[in-house]
Amino acid sequence: MAFFRPRVSREAEVRYHADQEISKSFPELLDKARQAEETLRELRAAAADEIELVAAGRAFDRALTDALRAAEAGQRATFGVKAYDDRIARRKAKATPAGSMWTAEVDRLRTLREDNRMWGIPGVPRPVPATL
């Protein structure tokens, strides 16, 4: 009796190839995030006003989000096409050197983004409408 492995779904193959394409832009997106972080740090050092800091903090957040999405796509593509349908294959792929490298990068970017959202974007008080 012959046992055949079930093939992966067509949807998994499409998602795999899409993730491969998205992950190719990761180095450029990471450079943009580094430049946005540098701009934010320069504005903080120059004691810029809060409106400029808010704009720079939000730009850094957008850049980090884009880099994070590309890193997550790279992580999924590194895990392989079978990992889209099978959680065990995904877990095994995380234990490989390439899988753990991408997992660490995704965790690092998530931590940076959350830290920026918590402390990097200053809260600007809303103007209180004058009542008569």
N, CA, C and O atoms as a Tinker XYZ file with bonds, in Angstrom:
   528  protein
     1  N      0.838000   -1.159000    0.000000    73     2
     2  CA     0.000000    0.000000    0.000000    64     1     3
     3  C      0.894000    1.236000    0.000000    63     2     4     5
     4  O      1.840000    1.334000    0.781000    81     3
     5  N      0.591000    2.137000   -0.851000    73     3     6
     6  CA     1.389000    3.357000   -0.964000    64     5     7
     7  C      0.658000    4.501000   -0.273000    63     6     8     9
     8  O     -0.552000    4.676000   -0.413000    81     7
     9  N      1.422000    5.255000    0.461000    73     7    10
    10  CA     0.876000    6.428000    1.128000    64     9    11
    11  C      1.401000    7.664000    0.414000    63    10    12    13
    12  O      2.598000    7.794000    0.157000    81    11
    13  N      0.507000    8.543000    0.107000    73    11    14
    14  CA     0.898000    9.766000   -0.572000    64    13    15
    15  C      0.641000   10.950000    0.338000    63    14    16    17
    16  O     -0.385000   11.031000    1.014000    81    15
    17  N      1.573000   11.843000    0.339000    73    15    18
    18  CA     1.385000   13.056000    1.117000    64    17    19
    19  C      0.391000   13.967000    0.402000    63    18    20    21
    20  O      0.440000   14.105000   -0.820000    81    19
    21  N     -0.484000   14.570000    1.142000    73    19    22
    22  CA    -1.396000   15.511000    0.484000    64    21    23
    23  C     -0.607000   16.739000    0.015000    63    22    24    25
    24  O      0.273000   17.234000    0.718000    81    23
    25  N     -0.932000   17.203000   -1.154000    73    23    26
    26  CA    -0.280000   18.397000   -1.679000    64    25    27
    27  C     -0.801000   19.619000   -0.923000    63    26    28    29
    28  O     -1.860000   19.583000   -0.297000    81    27
    29  N     -0.044000   20.672000   -1.001000    73    27    30
    30  CA    -0.497000   21.906000   -0.364000    64    29    31
    31  C     -1.579000   22.535000   -1.234000    63    30    32    33
    32  O     -1.672000   22.268000   -2.432000    81    31
    33  N     -2.370000   23.352000   -0.619000    73    31    34
    34  CA    -3.476000   23.973000   -1.344000    64    33    35
    35  C     -2.948000   25.034000   -2.325000    63    34    36    37
    36  O     -1.842000   25.552000   -2.171000    81    35
    37  N     -3.742000   25.325000   -3.296000    73    35    38
    38  CA    -3.386000   26.351000   -4.284000    64    37    39
    39  C     -3.287000   27.716000   -3.606000    63    38    40    41
    40  O     -2.434000   28.530000   -3.959000    81    39
    41  N     -4.148000   27.957000   -2.648000    73    39    42
    42  CA    -4.111000   29.216000   -1.911000    64    41    43
    43  C     -2.782000   29.380000   -1.169000    63    42    44    45
    44  O     -2.223000   30.477000   -1.128000    81    43
    45  N     -2.277000   28.289000   -0.583000    73    43    46
    46  CA    -1.003000   28.349000    0.121000    64    45    47
    47  C      0.137000   28.672000   -0.843000    63    46    48    49
    48  O      1.038000   29.437000   -0.500000    81    47
    49  N      0.106000   28.101000   -2.033000    73    47    50
    50  CA     1.145000   28.394000   -3.016000    64    49    51
    51  C      1.098000   29.859000   -3.442000    63    50    52    53
    52  O      2.140000   30.498000   -3.593000    81    51
    53  N     -0.105000   30.387000   -3.636000    73    51    54
    54  CA    -0.246000   31.788000   -4.035000    64    53    55
    55  C      0.263000   32.704000   -2.923000    63    54    56    57
    56  O      0.999000   33.654000   -3.188000    81    55
    57  N     -0.121000   32.425000   -1.703000    73    55    58
    58  CA     0.330000   33.234000   -0.573000    64    57    59
    59  C      1.840000   33.149000   -0.400000    63    58    60    61
    60  O      2.486000   34.143000   -0.067000    81    59
    61  N      2.404000   31.968000   -0.623000    73    59    62
    62  CA     3.848000   31.766000   -0.511000    64    61    63
    63  C      4.597000   32.649000   -1.516000    63    62    64    65
    64  O      5.559000   33.328000   -1.157000    81    63
    65  N      4.155000   32.634000   -2.760000    73    63    66
    66  CA     4.819000   33.438000   -3.779000    64    65    67
    67  C      4.622000   34.938000   -3.535000    63    66    68    69
    68  O      5.522000   35.735000   -3.800000    81    67
    69  N      3.466000   35.313000   -3.040000    73    67    70
    70  CA     3.229000   36.719000   -2.699000    64    69    71
    71  C      4.150000   37.148000   -1.560000    63    70    72    73
    72  O      4.709000   38.245000   -1.594000    81    71
    73  N      4.311000   36.294000   -0.557000    73    71    74
    74  CA     5.199000   36.621000    0.561000    64    73    75
    75  C      6.651000   36.719000    0.102000    63    74    76    77
    76  O      7.401000   37.553000    0.609000    81    75
    77  N      7.051000   35.895000   -0.835000    73    75    78
    78  CA     8.410000   35.988000   -1.364000    64    77    79
    79  C      8.639000   37.341000   -2.029000    63    78    80    81
    80  O      9.697000   37.947000   -1.858000    81    79
    81  N      7.664000   37.808000   -2.776000    73    79    82
    82  CA     7.797000   39.104000   -3.438000    64    81    83
    83  C      7.825000   40.248000   -2.423000    63    82    84    85
    84  O      8.613000   41.185000   -2.553000    81    83
    85  N      6.967000   40.163000   -1.423000    73    83    86
    86  CA     6.919000   41.223000   -0.409000    64    85    87
    87  C      8.213000   41.267000    0.385000    63    86    88    89
    88  O      8.704000   42.348000    0.712000    81    87
    89  N      8.768000   40.104000    0.696000    73    87    90
    90  CA     9.968000   40.069000    1.533000    64    89    91
    91  C     11.206000   40.596000    0.818000    63    90    92    93
    92  O     12.200000   40.918000    1.469000    81    91
    93  N     11.164000   40.689000   -0.497000    73    91    94
    94  CA    12.313000   41.235000   -1.230000    64    93    95
    95  C     12.542000   42.706000   -0.913000    63    94    96    97
    96  O     13.663000   43.201000   -1.030000    81    95
    97  N     11.486000   43.405000   -0.512000    73    95    98
    98  CA    11.608000   44.832000   -0.214000    64    97    99
    99  C     12.014000   45.096000    1.236000    63    98   100   101
   100  O     12.099000   46.254000    1.644000    81    99
   101  N     12.264000   44.055000    2.014000    73    99   102
   102  CA    12.571000   44.226000    3.437000    64   101   103
   103  C     13.802000   45.104000    3.689000    63   102   104   105
   104  O     13.726000   45.991000    4.539000    81   103
   105  N     14.938000   44.905000    2.993000    73   103   106
   106  CA    16.103000   45.762000    3.298000    64   105   107
   107  C     15.833000   47.253000    3.066000    63   106   108   109
   108  O     16.271000   48.088000    3.857000    81   107
   109  N     15.121000   47.591000    1.994000    73   107   110
   110  CA    14.827000   48.998000    1.736000    64   109   111
   111  C     13.885000   49.564000    2.800000    63   110   112   113
   112  O     14.065000   50.693000    3.256000    81   111
   113  N     12.891000   48.783000    3.189000    73   111   114
   114  CA    11.950000   49.252000    4.205000    64   113   115
   115  C     12.630000   49.410000    5.563000    63   114   116   117
   116  O     12.297000   50.316000    6.328000    81   115
   117  N     13.577000   48.531000    5.858000    73   115   118
   118  CA    14.314000   48.645000    7.113000    64   117   119
   119  C     15.199000   49.890000    7.102000    63   118   120   121
   120  O     15.339000   50.557000    8.126000    81   119
   121  N     15.793000   50.205000    5.959000    73   119   122
   122  CA    16.585000   51.434000    5.849000    64   121   123
   123  C     15.711000   52.667000    6.037000    63   122   124   125
   124  O     16.128000   53.627000    6.686000    81   123
   125  N     14.509000   52.653000    5.478000    73   123   126
   126  CA    13.587000   53.777000    5.668000    64   125   127
   127  C     13.229000   53.945000    7.136000    63   126   128   129
   128  O     13.136000   55.066000    7.636000    81   127
   129  N     13.026000   52.820000    7.827000    73   127   130
   130  CA    12.703000   52.888000    9.257000    64   129   131
   131  C     13.892000   53.440000   10.043000    63   130   132   133
   132  O     13.703000   54.212000   10.983000    81   131
   133  N     15.097000   53.059000    9.675000    73   131   134
   134  CA    16.284000   53.590000   10.362000    64   133   135
   135  C     16.420000   55.097000   10.130000    63   134   136   137
   136  O     16.766000   55.842000   11.047000    81   135
   137  N     16.147000   55.535000    8.912000    73   135   138
   138  CA    16.218000   56.966000    8.621000    64   137   139
   139  C     15.140000   57.732000    9.390000    63   138   140   141
   140  O     15.397000   58.825000    9.894000    81   139
   141  N     13.948000   57.170000    9.481000    73   139   142
   142  CA    12.878000   57.825000   10.237000    64   141   143
   143  C     13.226000   57.889000   11.721000    63   142   144   145
   144  O     12.924000   58.878000   12.390000    81   143
   145  N     13.860000   56.838000   12.236000    73   143   146
   146  CA    14.274000   56.847000   13.639000    64   145   147
   147  C     15.356000   57.890000   13.867000    63   146   148   149
   148  O     15.346000   58.588000   14.881000    81   147
   149  N     16.278000   57.999000   12.937000    73   147   150
   150  CA    17.343000   58.994000   13.060000    64   149   151
   151  C     16.768000   60.406000   13.047000    63   150   152   153
   152  O     17.197000   61.267000   13.815000    81   151
   153  N     15.795000   60.638000   12.172000    73   151   154
   154  CA    15.143000   61.946000   12.123000    64   153   155
   155  C     14.448000   62.253000   13.443000    63   154   156   157
   156  O     14.536000   63.370000   13.953000    81   155
   157  N     13.759000   61.260000   13.993000    73   155   158
   158  CA    13.069000   61.454000   15.269000    64   157   159
   159  C     14.061000   61.761000   16.387000    63   158   160   161
   160  O     13.811000   62.638000   17.213000    81   159
   161  N     15.169000   61.055000   16.420000    73   159   162
   162  CA    16.182000   61.305000   17.461000    64   161   163
   163  C     16.804000   62.692000   17.312000    63   162   164   165
   164  O     17.065000   63.368000   18.307000    81   163
   165  N     17.042000   63.116000   16.064000    73   163   166
   166  CA    17.604000   64.452000   15.846000    64   165   167
   167  C     16.638000   65.532000   16.304000    63   166   168   169
   168  O     17.055000   66.531000   16.890000    81   167
   169  N     15.349000   65.341000   16.040000    73   167   170
   170  CA    14.363000   66.325000   16.487000    64   169   171
   171  C     14.271000   66.372000   18.009000    63   170   172   173
   172  O     14.113000   67.446000   18.590000    81   171
   173  N     14.367000   65.227000   18.646000    73   171   174
   174  CA    14.349000   65.210000   20.119000    64   173   175
   175  C     15.567000   65.920000   20.680000    63   174   176   177
   176  O     15.461000   66.666000   21.654000    81   175
   177  N     16.738000   65.689000   20.064000    73   175   178
   178  CA    17.962000   66.317000   20.547000    64   177   179
   179  C     17.935000   67.826000   20.329000    63   178   180   181
   180  O     18.514000   68.583000   21.109000    81   179
   181  N     17.263000   68.256000   19.270000    73   179   182
   182  CA    17.175000   69.684000   18.969000    64   181   183
   183  C     16.039000   70.367000   19.736000    63   182   184   185
   184  O     15.815000   71.567000   19.574000    81   183
   185  N     15.333000   69.615000   20.560000    73   183   186
   186  CA    14.206000   70.146000   21.346000    64   185   187
   187  C     13.171000   70.792000   20.435000    63   186   188   189
   188  O     12.760000   71.932000   20.653000    81   187
   189  N     12.762000   70.059000   19.428000    73   187   190
   190  CA    11.749000   70.551000   18.486000    64   189   191
   191  C     10.391000   70.609000   19.187000    63   190   192   193
   192  O     10.190000   70.003000   20.239000    81   191
   193  N      9.469000   71.351000   18.578000    73   191   194
   194  CA     8.145000   71.452000   19.183000    64   193   195
   195  C      7.387000   70.128000   19.031000    63   194   196   197
   196  O      7.760000   69.261000   18.240000    81   195
   197  N      6.332000   70.007000   19.801000    73   195   198
   198  CA     5.620000   68.733000   19.884000    64   197   199
   199  C      4.958000   68.328000   18.578000    63   198   200   201
   200  O      4.841000   67.135000   18.300000    81   199
   201  N      4.528000   69.269000   17.782000    73   199   202
   202  CA     3.862000   68.934000   16.520000    64   201   203
   203  C      4.840000   68.253000   15.571000    63   202   204   205
   204  O      4.480000   67.290000   14.894000    81   203
   205  N      6.076000   68.749000   15.520000    73   203   206
   206  CA     7.092000   68.102000   14.689000    64   205   207
   207  C      7.431000   66.716000   15.230000    63   206   208   209
   208  O      7.638000   65.778000   14.460000    81   207
   209  N      7.487000   66.590000   16.549000    73   207   210
   210  CA     7.778000   65.287000   17.154000    64   209   211
   211  C      6.664000   64.280000   16.886000    63   210   212   213
   212  O      6.926000   63.101000   16.645000    81   211
   213  N      5.429000   64.747000   16.929000    73   211   214
   214  CA     4.297000   63.857000   16.637000    64   213   215
   215  C      4.374000   63.379000   15.194000    63   214   216   217
   216  O      4.195000   62.192000   14.921000    81   215
   217  N      4.638000   64.294000   14.273000    73   215   218
   218  CA     4.729000   63.920000   12.854000    64   217   219
   219  C      5.881000   62.946000   12.626000    63   218   220   221
   220  O      5.728000   61.971000   11.890000    81   219
   221  N      7.026000   63.197000   13.248000    73   219   222
   222  CA     8.178000   62.303000   13.083000    64   221   223
   223  C      7.912000   60.952000   13.746000    63   222   224   225
   224  O      8.305000   59.915000   13.212000    81   223
   225  N      7.252000   60.955000   14.896000    73   223   226
   226  CA     6.924000   59.696000   15.569000    64   225   227
   227  C      5.953000   58.855000   14.764000    63   226   228   229
   228  O      6.087000   57.633000   14.700000    81   227
   229  N      4.975000   59.506000   14.147000    73   227   230
   230  CA     4.025000   58.764000   13.310000    64   229   231
   231  C      4.678000   58.264000   12.033000    63   230   232   233
   232  O      4.353000   57.173000   11.563000    81   231
   233  N      5.591000   59.038000   11.462000    73   231   234
   234  CA     6.320000   58.578000   10.272000    64   233   235
   235  C      7.188000   57.362000   10.613000    63   234   236   237
   236  O      7.284000   56.418000    9.829000    81   235
   237  N      7.809000   57.399000   11.780000    73   235   238
   238  CA     8.603000   56.256000   12.234000    64   237   239
   239  C      7.714000   55.038000   12.454000    63   238   240   241
   240  O      8.109000   53.916000   12.139000    81   239
   241  N      6.518000   55.253000   12.991000    73   239   242
   242  CA     5.581000   54.149000   13.206000    64   241   243
   243  C      5.155000   53.527000   11.876000    63   242   244   245
   244  O      5.096000   52.304000   11.753000    81   243
   245  N      4.858000   54.363000   10.887000    73   243   246
   246  CA     4.486000   53.836000    9.561000    64   245   247
   247  C      5.633000   53.059000    8.931000    63   246   248   249
   248  O      5.420000   51.999000    8.343000    81   247
   249  N      6.855000   53.586000    9.052000    73   247   250
   250  CA     8.016000   52.902000    8.486000    64   249   251
   251  C      8.258000   51.565000    9.194000    63   250   252   253
   252  O      8.575000   50.567000    8.547000    81   251
   253  N      8.111000   51.550000   10.509000    73   251   254
   254  CA     8.273000   50.293000   11.250000    64   253   255
   255  C      7.193000   49.287000   10.886000    63   254   256   257
   256  O      7.467000   48.092000   10.778000    81   255
   257  N      5.982000   49.757000   10.700000    73   255   258
   258  CA     4.886000   48.857000   10.328000    64   257   259
   259  C      5.137000   48.232000    8.966000    63   258   260   261
   260  O      4.907000   47.037000    8.780000    81   259
   261  N      5.607000   49.026000    8.011000    73   259   262
   262  CA     5.914000   48.484000    6.689000    64   261   263
   263  C      7.051000   47.466000    6.754000    63   262   264   265
   264  O      6.987000   46.412000    6.121000    81   263
   265  N      8.086000   47.787000    7.521000    73   263   266
   266  CA     9.213000   46.852000    7.671000    64   265   267
   267  C      8.764000   45.579000    8.385000    63   266   268   269
   268  O      9.212000   44.483000    8.047000    81   267
   269  N      7.888000   45.727000    9.362000    73   267   270
   270  CA     7.385000   44.561000   10.091000    64   269   271
   271  C      6.566000   43.654000    9.184000    63   270   272   273
   272  O      6.690000   42.431000    9.260000    81   271
   273  N      5.738000   44.229000    8.334000    73   271   274
   274  CA     4.949000   43.420000    7.401000    64   273   275
   275  C      5.848000   42.662000    6.432000    63   274   276   277
   276  O      5.587000   41.501000    6.114000    81   275
   277  N      6.905000   43.319000    5.965000    73   275   278
   278  CA     7.840000   42.640000    5.067000    64   277   279
   279  C      8.603000   41.541000    5.808000    63   278   280   281
   280  O      8.864000   40.479000    5.242000    81   279
   281  N      8.960000   41.791000    7.064000    73   279   282
   282  CA     9.660000   40.770000    7.845000    64   281   283
   283  C      8.756000   39.573000    8.124000    63   282   284   285
   284  O      9.208000   38.429000    8.071000    81   283
   285  N      7.491000   39.827000    8.417000    73   283   286
   286  CA     6.551000   38.724000    8.634000    64   285   287
   287  C      6.365000   37.919000    7.357000    63   286   288   289
   288  O      6.255000   36.694000    7.408000    81   287
   289  N      6.328000   38.596000    6.209000    73   287   290
   290  CA     6.224000   37.884000    4.933000    64   289   291
   291  C      7.481000   37.044000    4.687000    63   290   292   293
   292  O      7.390000   35.911000    4.214000    81   291
   293  N      8.638000   37.594000    5.005000    73   291   294
   294  CA     9.883000   36.837000    4.873000    64   293   295
   295  C      9.914000   35.636000    5.800000    63   294   296   297
   296  O     10.411000   34.569000    5.437000    81   295
   297  N      9.383000   35.815000    6.987000    73   295   298
   298  CA     9.323000   34.711000    7.941000    64   297   299
   299  C      8.436000   33.592000    7.407000    63   298   300   301
   300  O      8.823000   32.424000    7.437000    81   299
   301  N      7.257000   33.943000    6.923000    73   299   302
   302  CA     6.354000   32.918000    6.391000    64   301   303
   303  C      6.940000   32.235000    5.167000    63   302   304   305
   304  O      6.802000   31.023000    5.004000    81   303
   305  N      7.596000   33.008000    4.305000    73   303   306
   306  CA     8.200000   32.417000    3.106000    64   305   307
   307  C      9.360000   31.502000    3.473000    63   306   308   309
   308  O      9.567000   30.482000    2.816000    81   307
   309  N     10.115000   31.845000    4.503000    73   307   310
   310  CA    11.220000   31.002000    4.951000    64   309   311
   311  C     10.703000   29.690000    5.530000    63   310   312   313
   312  O     11.340000   28.646000    5.385000    81   311
   313  N      9.567000   29.747000    6.173000    73   311   314
   314  CA     8.998000   28.525000    6.739000    64   313   315
   315  C      8.623000   27.519000    5.665000    63   314   316   317
   316  O      8.609000   26.315000    5.919000    81   315
   317  N      8.321000   28.000000    4.476000    73   315   318
   318  CA     7.983000   27.097000    3.375000    64   317   319
   319  C      6.497000   27.057000    3.098000    63   318   320   321
   320  O      5.673000   27.484000    3.908000    81   319
   321  N      6.179000   26.528000    1.920000    73   319   322
   322  CA     4.789000   26.534000    1.463000    64   321   323
   323  C      3.918000   25.600000    2.299000    63   322   324   325
   324  O      2.722000   25.846000    2.448000    81   323
   325  N      4.488000   24.554000    2.834000    73   323   326
   326  CA     3.713000   23.600000    3.624000    64   325   327
   327  C      3.252000   24.199000    4.961000    63   326   328   329
   328  O      2.234000   23.794000    5.522000    81   327
   329  N      4.016000   25.160000    5.448000    73   327   330
   330  CA     3.705000   25.764000    6.746000    64   329   331
   331  C      2.451000   26.630000    6.707000    63   330   332   333
   332  O      1.913000   26.969000    7.761000    81   331
   333  N      1.977000   26.993000    5.531000    73   331   334
   334  CA     0.758000   27.793000    5.441000    64   333   335
   335  C     -0.467000   26.972000    5.845000    63   334   336   337
   336  O     -1.434000   27.520000    6.373000    81   335
   337  N     -0.429000   25.679000    5.601000    73   335   338
   338  CA    -1.572000   24.819000    5.892000    64   337   339
   339  C     -1.394000   23.977000    7.156000    63   338   340   341
   340  O     -2.375000   23.485000    7.714000    81   339
   341  N     -0.158000   23.808000    7.607000    73   339   342
   342  CA     0.123000   22.852000    8.673000    64   341   343
   343  C      0.839000   23.550000    9.827000    63   342   344   345
   344  O      1.953000   24.046000    9.660000    81   343
   345  N      0.206000   23.588000   10.986000    73   343   346
   346  CA     0.818000   24.269000   12.128000    64   345   347
   347  C      2.047000   23.538000   12.639000    63   346   348   349
   348  O      2.956000   24.167000   13.181000    81   347
   349  N      2.092000   22.224000   12.477000    73   347   350
   350  CA     3.259000   21.461000   12.924000    64   349   351
   351  C      4.460000   21.784000   12.041000    63   350   352   353
   352  O      5.574000   21.939000   12.540000    81   351
   353  N      4.237000   21.884000   10.737000    73   351   354
   354  CA     5.321000   22.263000    9.830000    64   353   355
   355  C      5.811000   23.674000   10.152000    63   354   356   357
   356  O      7.007000   23.951000   10.070000    81   355
   357  N      4.891000   24.561000   10.517000    73   355   358
   358  CA     5.264000   25.928000   10.878000    64   357   359
   359  C      6.111000   25.930000   12.141000    63   358   360   361
   360  O      7.096000   26.661000   12.238000    81   359
   361  N      5.724000   25.113000   13.098000    73   359   362
   362  CA     6.483000   25.047000   14.354000    64   361   363
   363  C      7.862000   24.452000   14.131000    63   362   364   365
   364  O      8.838000   24.917000   14.720000    81   363
   365  N      7.958000   23.435000   13.292000    73   363   366
   366  CA     9.262000   22.839000   12.982000    64   365   367
   367  C     10.158000   23.831000   12.239000    63   366   368   369
   368  O     11.366000   23.885000   12.469000    81   367
   369  N      9.552000   24.608000   11.351000    73   367   370
   370  CA    10.337000   25.569000   10.576000    64   369   371
   371  C     10.878000   26.690000   11.452000    63   370   372   373
   372  O     11.930000   27.253000   11.149000    81   371
   373  N     10.180000   27.025000   12.533000    73   371   374
   374  CA    10.669000   28.048000   13.458000    64   373   375
   375  C     11.956000   27.619000   14.137000    63   374   376   377
   376  O     12.752000   28.464000   14.548000    81   375
   377  N     12.170000   26.308000   14.261000    73   375   378
   378  CA    13.339000   25.792000   14.960000    64   377   379
   379  C     14.586000   25.760000   14.074000    63   378   380   381
   380  O     15.679000   25.494000   14.574000    81   379
   381  N     14.452000   26.019000   12.792000    73   379   382
   382  CA    15.617000   26.043000   11.912000    64   381   383
   383  C     16.379000   27.347000   12.120000    63   382   384   385
   384  O     15.806000   28.309000   12.632000    81   383
   385  N     17.645000   27.408000   11.740000    73   383   386
   386  CA    18.396000   28.656000   11.919000    64   385   387
   387  C     17.784000   29.843000   11.176000    63   386   388   389
   388  O     17.703000   30.942000   11.724000    81   387
   389  N     17.357000   29.628000    9.937000    73   387   390
   390  CA    16.755000   30.729000    9.184000    64   389   391
   391  C     15.414000   31.134000    9.792000    63   390   392   393
   392  O     15.095000   32.321000    9.860000    81   391
   393  N     14.641000   30.164000   10.228000    73   391   394
   394  CA    13.352000   30.456000   10.845000    64   393   395
   395  C     13.494000   31.210000   12.145000    63   394   396   397
   396  O     12.739000   32.147000   12.403000    81   395
   397  N     14.453000   30.818000   12.973000    73   395   398
   398  CA    14.639000   31.521000   14.242000    64   397   399
   399  C     15.216000   32.916000   14.027000    63   398   400   401
   400  O     14.950000   33.820000   14.820000    81   399
   401  N     16.006000   33.108000   12.965000    73   399   402
   402  CA    16.528000   34.439000   12.657000    64   401   403
   403  C     15.386000   35.383000   12.286000    63   402   404   405
   404  O     15.332000   36.514000   12.770000    81   403
   405  N     14.474000   34.922000   11.427000    73   403   406
   406  CA    13.338000   35.755000   11.039000    64   405   407
   407  C     12.397000   35.995000   12.215000    63   406   408   409
   408  O     11.848000   37.088000   12.356000    81   407
   409  N     12.206000   34.985000   13.058000    73   407   410
   410  CA    11.336000   35.143000   14.224000    64   409   411
   411  C     11.910000   36.188000   15.175000    63   410   412   413
   412  O     11.167000   37.008000   15.716000    81   411
   413  N     13.212000   36.165000   15.381000    73   411   414
   414  CA    13.851000   37.159000   16.249000    64   413   415
   415  C     13.729000   38.560000   15.654000    63   414   416   417
   416  O     13.512000   39.528000   16.383000    81   415
   417  N     13.868000   38.670000   14.336000    73   415   418
   418  CA    13.747000   39.974000   13.681000    64   417   419
   419  C     12.324000   40.516000   13.799000    63   418   420   421
   420  O     12.130000   41.702000   14.067000    81   419
   421  N     11.341000   39.659000   13.601000    73   419   422
   422  CA     9.947000   40.084000   13.737000    64   421   423
   423  C      9.668000   40.526000   15.169000    63   422   424   425
   424  O      9.022000   41.553000   15.380000    81   423
   425  N     10.138000   39.776000   16.148000    73   423   426
   426  CA     9.936000   40.157000   17.544000    64   425   427
   427  C     10.622000   41.483000   17.867000    63   426   428   429
   428  O     10.069000   42.309000   18.593000    81   427
   429  N     11.823000   41.687000   17.331000    73   427   430
   430  CA    12.558000   42.932000   17.574000    64   429   431
   431  C     11.796000   44.127000   16.987000    63   430   432   433
   432  O     11.675000   45.168000   17.633000    81   431
   433  N     11.286000   43.971000   15.769000    73   431   434
   434  CA    10.550000   45.070000   15.139000    64   433   435
   435  C      9.232000   45.353000   15.858000    63   434   436   437
   436  O      8.832000   46.510000   15.993000    81   435
   437  N      8.560000   44.304000   16.318000    73   435   438
   438  CA     7.321000   44.520000   17.080000    64   437   439
   439  C      7.597000   45.279000   18.369000    63   438   440   441
   440  O      6.835000   46.168000   18.750000    81   439
   441  N      8.696000   44.922000   19.045000    73   439   442
   442  CA     9.057000   45.601000   20.282000    64   441   443
   443  C      9.384000   47.066000   20.023000    63   442   444   445
   444  O      8.969000   47.943000   20.780000    81   443
   445  N     10.129000   47.329000   18.949000    73   443   446
   446  CA    10.448000   48.718000   18.598000    64   445   447
   447  C      9.181000   49.518000   18.307000    63   446   448   449
   448  O      9.040000   50.658000   18.750000    81   447
   449  N      8.268000   48.915000   17.563000    73   447   450
   450  CA     7.038000   49.622000   17.211000    64   449   451
   451  C      6.197000   49.911000   18.449000    63   450   452   453
   452  O      5.676000   51.016000   18.602000    81   451
   453  N      6.064000   48.934000   19.325000    73   451   454
   454  CA     5.273000   49.151000   20.539000    64   453   455
   455  C      5.934000   50.178000   21.451000    63   454   456   457
   456  O      5.247000   50.994000   22.066000    81   455
   457  N      7.265000   50.144000   21.544000    73   455   458
   458  CA     7.975000   51.128000   22.348000    64   457   459
   459  C      7.762000   52.530000   21.785000    63   458   460   461
   460  O      7.575000   53.487000   22.535000    81   459
   461  N      7.793000   52.642000   20.458000    73   459   462
   462  CA     7.553000   53.943000   19.840000    64   461   463
   463  C      6.118000   54.395000   20.080000    63   462   464   465
   464  O      5.877000   55.575000   20.335000    81   463
   465  N      5.179000   53.486000   20.003000    73   463   466
   466  CA     3.784000   53.870000   20.220000    64   465   467
   467  C      3.529000   54.279000   21.665000    63   466   468   469
   468  O      2.705000   55.153000   21.934000    81   467
   469  N      4.240000   53.644000   22.590000    73   467   470
   470  CA     4.033000   53.969000   24.006000    64   469   471
   471  C      4.737000   55.261000   24.413000    63   470   472   473
   472  O      4.157000   56.088000   25.116000    81   471
   473  N      5.987000   55.438000   23.974000    73   471   474
   474  CA     6.795000   56.530000   24.498000    64   473   475
   475  C      7.341000   57.474000   23.428000    63   474   476   477
   476  O      7.797000   58.567000   23.764000    81   475
   477  N      7.308000   57.091000   22.159000    73   475   478
   478  CA     7.947000   57.902000   21.125000    64   477   479
   479  C      7.078000   58.986000   20.539000    63   478   480   481
   480  O      7.590000   59.988000   20.040000    81   479
   481  N      5.775000   58.806000   20.590000    73   479   482
   482  CA     4.867000   59.797000   20.028000    64   481   483
   483  C      4.273000   60.589000   21.185000    63   482   484   485
   484  O      3.474000   60.059000   21.957000    81   483
   485  N      4.656000   61.850000   21.308000    73   483   486
   486  CA     4.134000   62.619000   22.445000    64   485   487
   487  C      2.649000   62.894000   22.293000    63   486   488   489
   488  O      2.138000   63.071000   21.187000    81   487
   489  N      1.993000   62.924000   23.394000    73   487   490
   490  CA     0.568000   63.237000   23.389000    64   489   491
   491  C      0.364000   64.740000   23.343000    63   490   492   493
   492  O      0.834000   65.471000   24.215000    81   491
   493  N     -0.329000   65.182000   22.338000    73   491   494
   494  CA    -0.608000   66.618000   22.218000    64   493   495
   495  C     -2.008000   66.854000   22.757000    63   494   496   497
   496  O     -2.962000   66.228000   22.295000    81   495
   497  N     -2.144000   67.745000   23.725000    73   495   498
   498  CA    -3.480000   67.988000   24.276000    64   497   499
   499  C     -4.403000   68.593000   23.226000    63   498   500   501
   500  O     -3.999000   69.438000   22.427000    81   499
   501  N     -5.626000   68.147000   23.250000    73   499   502
   502  CA    -6.626000   68.686000   22.327000    64   501   503
   503  C     -7.091000   70.038000   22.816000    63   502   504   505
   504  O     -7.207000   70.268000   24.019000    81   503
   505  N     -7.355000   70.928000   21.888000    73   503   506
   506  CA    -7.839000   72.244000   22.321000    64   505   507
   507  C     -9.235000   72.132000   22.908000    63   506   508   509
   508  O    -10.086000   71.415000   22.381000    81   507
   509  N     -9.459000   72.831000   23.980000    73   507   510
   510  CA   -10.754000   72.829000   24.646000    64   509   511
   511  C    -11.608000   73.918000   24.028000    63   510   512   513
   512  O    -11.195000   75.077000   23.999000    81   511
   513  N    -12.793000   73.576000   23.531000    73   511   514
   514  CA   -13.640000   74.626000   22.938000    64   513   515
   515  C    -14.136000   75.588000   24.012000    63   514   516   517
   516  O    -14.488000   75.194000   25.124000    81   515
   517  N    -14.150000   76.829000   23.646000    73   515   518
   518  CA   -14.623000   77.849000   24.593000    64   517   519
   519  C    -16.138000   77.826000   24.637000    63   518   520   521
   520  O    -16.805000   77.823000   23.602000    81   519
   521  N    -16.666000   77.811000   25.834000    73   519   522
   522  CA   -18.117000   77.835000   26.016000    64   521   523
   523  C    -18.534000   79.228000   26.469000    63   522   524   525
   524  O    -17.810000   79.900000   27.204000    81   523
   525  N    -19.672000   79.637000   26.035000    73   523   526
   526  CA   -20.152000   80.964000   26.404000    64   525   527
   527  C    -21.071000   80.945000   27.561000    63   526   528
   528  O    -21.554000   81.995000   27.983000    81   527
